[in-house]
Amino acid sequence: MNFNIKTVPFSTHGSFLVISHISVPGYGEGLYIRNIRGGDEDLGPVFKIDVIDEHKDIVPYEVLAEPALLSLLTKDEGKIRFCFSSPETIRIQSCKYGVRLTAVTGSYDYSVKNSDGTWEINSFAQEIRFNLAQHKGEMHVDAPFKELRSTHMIIDLIPNERNGLDAALTEYKTVLPKQPDYQDFESVVEKARSDFRAWVDKMLPAPKWLKPGHDLATYITWSCVVKSEGLLTRKAMYMSKNWMTNIWSWDNCFNAMALAKHQPELAWDQFMIFFDHQDESGVLPDFINNRYALWNCCKPPIHGWTLKCMMERTDYIGKEQLQEVYEPLCKWTDWWMNYRDDDGDGIPQYNHGNDSGWDNSTIFHSGTPIESPDLSAFLILQMEVLSEIGRKLGRDEEAFIWQERSEFLLKRMVEHFWKDGKFVALKSGEHTHTPSESLVLFIPLILGHRLGEEITAYLISGLKNFFTDHGFATERLSSPYYREDGYWRGPIWAPTTFILIEALKSVQQLEFASEAAKRFCRMANENGMAENFNAKTGEGLRDRAFTWTSSVFLLLANEYLRSKDYIS
């Protein structure tokens, strides 16, 4: 398979290094080696990549990207190749043309030559060092030092006529670890391909007509995993290696569900990583990366629902895992009831749109805090799941209390939010509501027949008003607030699609669920694994290489679009 480097980065499983097509002020547009540590505030450019001829003039090229190999192709069939030999090392190979690496320098960055002929490049801005070793060919370094730093750093890697060019760029923090014995470039490529094939073998299969999307989703999920480091207590699947270079505390749940069947241990790590950082109060951080966690907001409590979905897909989650998650899930549930119910009416609230995951939904149009029925619905299911776990762990009294709390909140939710034959969102304290045509008001369908026949029928029927040729728009197209690229005011999103399809399944609307899955998968198959999609055209929007989109695509293609004609 090949992919577009302008929308999908080149990386490997476990690595914080990425090669992307970006633009950097002062350096221009092109291919860059990036370090994605530290979150999405900085693209992390380290080196700009150029192809040069024997006169050191820059040569234009086209890019051919596949999961294990990135090739730069010149008009006269020259080829420069990049491959990860490990998560820390990028190998560079060429026979005819050279490679210029121009460092994106900061206040104290410098280069020094080591006694073995390799070079150390110290990037203060990225808080990382690099070792550049030349196995074949020549290396010319232009890095004049003045006062506190190298004024610039330009490294030219030049092939020789007999052996060509073979170089290795390795990242490290303090002291360069002992490097493995040299392997020829072709062996490195074959090892990388083998690693990717092993991941492919563990993916959920899909019908053959979805092969382009399946290939892309498989590569994105494989390449977006980073190793455990810093605050990342476990291997983590980032949302993207474009610019959404964090994990958010509901995005991760969809990746966990897609991994549950064939990679349950990695799935469990995705699910539990936020509980590793849980505050004493019970709240989970909004997002985490290797350097810091953000606590200014959180995400909705979909974790009980997620856990139930995972248990339906794997036998891995046994007593040990349930004991690990039970107390943290209790604290997370209680946090909403203890700290997000300012008016004391027994109905929790969102203090900001970001807390809901629907950042700018029209339910927040007139301000916050907002009591929204989706939040209560998630907590009702979470309490049910805690009751089930309590019984399995022999904590019968607690299980009974959780079940009672779930039933009570269900009763209060219907009384509170069901107004004039529909669900509404209310301003906490005032209990007034701003008219909204947001899809979020239909999320309570996850409660299924607990809601009763009248409400269930309304929600099923109402969903059809959001249903386009590509799936569920997040704002009704006739709404005055609908925007084609309005984030949660129109575009189609993978997580809400999956939640609603699972909800439709729970009320035996299997034909509707399957058709929704088909439309979403067809759209992603044609337009890539984007962060979200134009509800009218299906065009991919925002970050174009998103893992939760990939994971939802894999789940839906496998579970709802059944066919004997599967990808082998």
Secondary structure, 3 states (H helix, E strand, C coil): CCECCCCCCECCCECCEEEEEEEECCCEEEEEEEECCCCCCCCCEEEEEEEECCCCCEECCEEEEECCEEEEECCCCCEEEEEEEECCEEEEEECCCEEEEEECCCCCCEEEECCCCCEEEEECCCCEEEEEEEEECEEEEECCEECCEECCCEEEEECECCCEEEEEEEEECCCCCCCCCCCCHHHHHHHHHHHHHHHHCCCCCCEHHHHHHHHHHHHHHHHCEECCECCECCCEECCCCCCCCCEECCHHHHHHHHHCCCCHHHHHHHHHCCHHHCCCCCCCCCEECCCCEECCCCCCCCHHHHHHHHHCCCCCCCHHHHHHHHHHHHHHHHHHHHHCCCCCCCCCCECCHHHHCCCCCHHHCCCCCEECHHHHHHHHHHHHHHHHHHHHCCCHHHHHHHHHHHHHHHHHHHHHHEECCEECCEECCCCCCCCCCEHHHHHHHHHHHHHCHHHHHHHHHHHHHHEECCEECCECCCCCCCCCCCCCCCCECHHHHHHHHHHHHHCCCHHHHHHHHHHHHHHHHHHCCCCEECCCCCCEECCCCCHHHHHHHHHHHHHCCCCCCECC
